[in-house]
């Protein structure tokens, strides 16, 4: 049964490898353009993976005071920029008038990761007392939420979520629940990550999780393709403005989509590998559909987790078939990560934005680089070319390291 307080998306902001706005993100996705390229943030020549999906041309000074920018991590900068754009898109001005009824829930997997590494170098080379006095707060994973709250004056509910690759999806779902239960009318929600640094690439290289398609970076991320060999590490932020439906209507807000339901689950299986039978993913999908009051056959589109790793893509395909039965072969599925890589804590939020735009425009972005079918991945992955389609209900999947899963169901109002 649908909750009495309905929650809708009225504003969106994104900073991604495809551009510094939601429009640039959407244009790139529909055109099937890749944001993957050679790594520029450090010399990656010593590593088997030398490609990533970096955010290009981002200057924090375009979004915030220079002094404040120096005191925050890159992931906080990205979140703050995306939140600024989302609020403007929603037609909400800062400082906020309804500040006690406006909350913030921004998630990240690792927080100020690169800043932590740089601080450690300073300590080793110059001594611990040469650290910045802001070091201790800069690296904390709750700082993106704090910075958004502080800058825009949101004094209501606040939280931070860190569930690896499921972070952004779970953040939006949990924020919707806060509004449903009446604890807020508006929440600035989403995810952010800035992890394309040497130790991040090195860590996933030794796990053998990353692609080694270095010669053609734009073709490196190839979800569900037979020749996929690992994911592409990315970065970015996605922020949405969630509002109670009548609150949004009362101020004449544009509505992109409704958050119909969400759920999370745990594989309780392995610290990195998914349950080979996809049981955790199955539970998350089924529970999110139940929360939304939606039958599997009513889903018009699935935004897949679709990382481009051999195991994950096969397991996700299996799980979708278990949940949807024959409808699994009819519902279009695509992977946003085929073009923007995997932004970890930011991924699910960016993908939620893609789902909302899919509903808003009745247009499904493709899974690029799908060239050779895999017998284990035999569903409709919308290969290479965008597809017009009426989408009233979309399911977004995020399945994280540690077997932490989250799914979000969005619908047309």
C-alpha positions in Angstrom: 0.0 0.0 0.0 1.3 3.4 -0.9 2.4 5.6 2.0 0.0 8.5 2.9 2.8 11.0 2.4 4.1 10.7 -1.1 7.6 11.8 -2.0 8.7 13.4 -5.3 11.9 14.6 -7.0 11.7 18.3 -7.8 15.3 19.2 -8.4 18.5 17.5 -9.6 22.2 18.4 -9.8 25.1 16.3 -11.0 28.8 16.5 -11.5 30.0 13.6 -13.6 32.6 12.4 -16.1 30.1 13.4 -18.9 29.9 17.0 -17.7 29.3 19.5 -14.9 25.5 19.6 -15.2 22.5 17.3 -15.3 21.9 18.3 -18.9 25.4 17.4 -20.0 25.0 14.1 -18.2 21.8 13.3 -19.9 23.0 14.5 -23.4 26.0 12.3 -23.0 24.0 9.2 -21.9 21.5 9.6 -24.7 24.3 10.0 -27.3 26.1 7.0 -25.9 29.2 9.0 -25.2 31.9 7.7 -22.9 33.4 9.7 -20.1 36.3 7.3 -19.7 39.8 8.2 -20.6 43.5 7.9 -19.6 44.1 8.7 -16.0 45.4 12.3 -15.5 45.3 12.8 -11.8 48.6 10.8 -11.3 51.1 8.8 -13.4 49.4 5.4 -13.8 52.1 3.8 -16.0 53.1 1.3 -13.4 49.7 -0.2 -13.1 47.8 -2.7 -15.3 44.9 -0.3 -15.3 45.6 3.2 -16.7 42.1 4.4 -17.4 39.3 5.9 -15.3 36.2 8.1 -15.5 37.4 11.4 -14.1 35.4 14.6 -13.7 36.9 17.1 -16.1 37.1 20.9 -15.7 35.6 21.1 -12.2 36.7 24.3 -10.5 35.3 24.6 -6.9 35.6 28.4 -7.1 32.6 28.5 -9.4 30.4 27.1 -6.7 31.9 28.2 -3.3 34.2 30.6 -1.5 37.8 29.8 -2.2 38.8 29.8 1.5 36.0 27.3 2.3 36.9 25.1 -0.7 40.4 24.7 0.8 38.9 23.4 4.0 36.9 20.6 2.4 37.6 17.4 0.6 37.0 17.0 -3.2 34.0 14.7 -2.5 32.4 17.5 -0.4 33.2 20.0 -3.1 31.4 17.9 -5.7 28.4 17.3 -3.4 28.1 21.0 -2.6 28.2 22.0 -6.3 25.6 19.3 -7.2 23.4 20.5 -4.3 23.6 24.1 -5.4 22.4 23.1 -8.9 19.7 20.8 -7.5 18.3 23.6 -5.3 18.3 26.0 -8.2 16.6 23.5 -10.4 13.9 23.0 -7.8 13.4 26.8 -7.5 14.5 26.8 -3.8 16.5 29.8 -2.7 19.2 29.9 0.0 19.2 30.7 2.8 16.3 28.4 3.2 13.0 29.7 4.6 11.7 26.4 5.8 15.1 25.5 7.3 13.8 23.3 10.2 11.7 21.2 7.8 14.6 20.8 5.4 17.1 17.9 5.9 20.2 16.6 4.3 21.3 13.0 3.6 24.4 12.7 1.5 26.4 9.5 1.4 29.9 8.6 0.5 31.9 5.4 0.6 35.2 6.7 1.8 34.8 10.5 2.4 38.0 12.5 2.1 40.1 9.7 0.8 42.7 11.6 -1.2 43.0 14.2 1.5 43.7 11.5 4.0 46.5 10.2 1.8 48.0 13.7 1.4 47.8 14.3 5.1 49.7 11.1 5.8 52.4 12.2 3.4 52.7 15.6 5.2 53.1 13.8 8.5 55.8 11.4 7.2 57.8 14.2 5.5 57.3 17.1 7.9 55.9 15.7 11.1 52.3 15.5 12.4 52.3 19.0 13.8 52.5 20.3 10.2 49.0 18.9 9.3 46.3 21.4 8.5 44.1 22.2 11.5 41.2 21.2 9.2 42.6 17.8 8.4 40.7 15.9 11.1 37.3 17.2 9.9 38.1 17.2 6.1 38.5 13.5 5.9 35.3 12.5 7.8 32.6 10.8 5.7 29.8 13.0 7.2 31.4 16.2 5.9 29.5 16.3 2.6 26.2 16.3 4.5 27.6 18.9 6.9 28.8 21.2 4.2 25.5 21.1 2.3 23.6 21.7 5.6 26.0 24.6 6.6 26.1 26.4 3.3 22.4 26.3 2.6 21.1 26.6 6.2 19.3 23.2 6.3 18.7 22.7 10.0 16.4 19.7 10.0 17.0 16.0 9.8 20.6 15.1 8.9 22.4 11.9 8.3 25.2 10.2 6.3 25.2 6.8 4.8 28.2 4.6 3.7 27.3 1.3 2.1 29.9 1.2 -0.6 28.4 1.0 -4.1 24.9 1.0 -2.7 25.4 4.4 -0.9 23.7 6.8 -3.2 20.7 4.7 -3.8 20.2 3.9 -0.1 20.6 7.6 0.8 17.8 8.6 -1.5 15.6 5.8 -0.3 16.2 6.5 3.4 15.6 10.2 2.9 12.2 9.5 1.3 11.3 7.5 4.4 12.1 10.4 6.6 9.6 12.6 4.6 7.0 9.8 4.6 7.1 9.6 8.4 6.6 13.4 8.7 10.1 14.3 10.0 10.8 16.6 7.1 9.1 18.2 4.1 12.2 18.5 2.0 15.5 16.7 1.9 18.6 17.3 -0.1 19.8 13.8 -0.8 22.3 11.8 -2.8 25.8 10.6 -3.0 29.4 11.7 -3.8 32.8 10.2 -4.3 36.3 11.3 -5.3 38.4 8.2 -5.3 40.4 8.3 -8.6 43.7 8.5 -6.8 46.8 6.3 -6.9 46.0 4.2 -3.9 42.4 3.7 -5.0 43.5 2.4 -8.4 46.2 0.3 -6.8 43.8 -1.2 -4.3 41.4 -2.4 -7.0 44.2 -3.5 -9.3 45.5 -5.9 -6.7 42.0 -7.2 -6.2 41.9 -7.7 -10.0 38.6 -5.9 -10.2 39.5 -3.3 -12.7 39.5 -3.5 -16.5 42.8 -3.6 -18.4 41.3 -2.3 -21.7 43.8 0.6 -21.8 44.2 1.0 -25.5 40.6 2.1 -26.1 39.5 3.8 -22.9 36.0 4.7 -24.2 35.4 1.0 -24.8 36.8 -0.2 -21.4 33.5 -0.3 -19.6 31.4 -3.0 -21.3 28.6 -4.3 -19.0 27.1 -7.6 -19.9 29.3 -8.0 -22.9 31.1 -11.4 -23.2 34.5 -9.7 -23.2 34.1 -7.5 -20.1 37.0 -7.9 -17.8 36.5 -5.5 -14.9 35.0 -2.1 -13.9 36.2 1.4 -14.5 36.7 3.5 -11.4 34.9 6.8 -11.6 34.0 9.8 -9.5 31.2 12.4 -9.2 28.2 13.4 -7.3 24.4 13.3 -7.8 22.0 15.2 -5.6 18.2 15.3 -5.7 15.7 17.5 -4.0 13.0 15.3 -2.4 9.7 16.8 -1.3 6.4 15.8 0.1 4.0 15.8 -2.9 1.5 18.3 -1.6 4.3 20.6 -0.4 5.8 20.5 -3.9 2.4 21.2 -5.6 1.6 24.1 -3.2 4.7 26.0 -4.4 4.1 25.0 -8.1 7.3 22.9 -8.3 8.1 20.9 -11.4 8.0 17.2 -10.6 10.4 14.7 -12.3 9.3 11.5 -10.7 8.0 10.0 -7.5 9.9 7.8 -5.1 7.6 4.9 -4.9 9.6 2.6 -2.7 13.0 1.3 -1.8 14.7 -1.5 0.2 18.1 -2.7 1.3 19.5 -6.2 2.1 22.7 -8.0 2.9 24.2 -11.0 1.2 26.0 -12.0 4.4 28.2 -14.0 2.0 31.6 -12.5 1.2 33.5 -9.2 1.7 33.8 -8.5 -2.0 32.1 -11.2 -4.1 28.3 -11.3 -4.6 26.3 -14.3 -3.5 26.6 -16.5 -6.7 22.8 -17.2 -6.6 22.0 -13.5 -6.3 19.9 -14.0 -3.2 20.7 -10.6 -1.6 20.0 -8.8 -4.9 16.8 -10.8 -5.2 15.6 -9.8 -1.7 16.4 -6.1 -2.3 14.5 -6.0 -5.6 11.5 -7.9 -4.2 11.3 -5.8 -1.1 11.6 -2.5 -2.9 8.8 -3.5 -5.3 6.7 -4.6 -2.3 7.4 -1.3 -0.6 6.2 0.5 -3.7 3.1 -1.6 -4.2 4.3 -2.6 -7.7 4.2 -6.0 -9.3 7.3 -7.1 -11.2 5.4 -7.1 -14.5 4.6 -3.4 -14.0 8.3 -2.3 -14.2 9.0 -0.7 -17.5 12.8 -0.2 -17.1 15.7 -1.4 -15.0 18.8 0.7 -14.4 21.2 -2.1 -13.7 24.1 -2.0 -11.3 26.0 -3.2 -14.4 29.6 -2.8 -13.3 31.3 -4.6 -16.2 32.8 -7.3 -14.0 32.4 -10.9 -15.1 30.8 -12.2 -11.9 28.6 -9.2 -11.0 26.9 -8.8 -14.4 26.1 -12.5 -14.6 24.7 -12.6 -11.0 22.6 -9.5 -11.6 21.2 -11.0 -14.8 20.4 -14.2 -12.9 18.7 -12.3 -10.0 16.6 -10.2 -12.4 15.4 -13.4 -14.1 14.5 -14.9 -10.7 12.5 -11.8 -9.7 10.8 -11.0 -13.0 10.3 -14.4 -14.6 9.3 -14.2 -18.2 9.0 -10.4 -17.9 12.8 -10.3 -17.5 13.1 -10.9 -21.2 10.7 -8.0 -22.0 11.9 -5.2 -19.7 14.7 -3.0 -21.1 17.8 -2.8 -19.0 20.7 -0.5 -19.3 23.9 0.4 -17.4 24.8 4.0 -16.8 28.3 2.8 -15.7 29.0 1.8 -19.3 29.6 5.6 -19.9 30.6 7.1 -16.6 32.3 4.2 -14.9 31.7 3.3 -11.2 31.6 6.4 -8.9 31.1 4.2 -5.8 29.1 6.2 -3.3 28.0 8.6 -6.0 27.0 6.0 -8.5 23.5 5.1 -7.3 22.5 8.8 -6.9 23.6 9.6 -10.4 21.7 6.5 -11.7 18.6 7.7 -9.8 18.8 10.9 -11.8 19.1 8.9 -15.0 16.0 7.0 -14.0 14.0 10.2 -13.2 15.0 11.6 -16.6 14.1 8.4 -18.3 10.6 8.7 -16.9 10.5 12.5 -17.6 11.6 12.1 -21.3 10.3 8.6 -22.1 13.8 7.8 -23.5 16.1 5.0 -22.3 19.8 5.5 -22.5 21.8 2.6 -24.0 24.4 0.2 -22.6 27.4 1.1 -24.7 30.2 -1.2 -25.8 27.7 -4.2 -25.9 29.2 -6.1 -28.9 29.4 -9.8 -28.1 26.5 -11.5 -26.3 27.2 -13.6 -23.2 25.0 -16.7 -22.8 24.9 -15.9 -19.1 23.6 -12.4 -19.8 20.8 -13.0 -22.2 18.4 -10.1 -21.5 17.6 -6.8 -23.3 20.4 -4.5 -22.3 19.4 -1.7 -24.8 22.7 -2.1 -26.7 24.5 1.0 -28.0 21.6 3.2 -29.1 19.0 5.1 -27.0 15.5 3.8 -27.2 12.2 5.8 -27.0 9.8 4.1 -24.7 7.0 4.9 -22.3 8.4 4.4 -18.8 6.0 4.8 -15.9 8.0 2.7 -13.4 11.7 2.3 -13.2 13.8 0.1 -10.9 17.4 1.2 -10.0 19.8 -1.5 -8.7 22.9 -0.9 -6.6 24.8 -3.9 -5.2 27.8 -3.0 -3.0 31.0 -4.4 -1.8 30.4 -6.3 1.5 27.1 -7.6 0.0 25.2 -4.5 0.9 22.4 -4.0 -1.6 19.9 -1.2 -2.2 17.1 -0.8 -4.8 15.0 2.3 -5.6 11.6 2.3 -7.4 10.7 5.6 -9.2 7.4 6.3 -11.0 5.5 8.8 -13.0 3.2 11.2 -11.0 
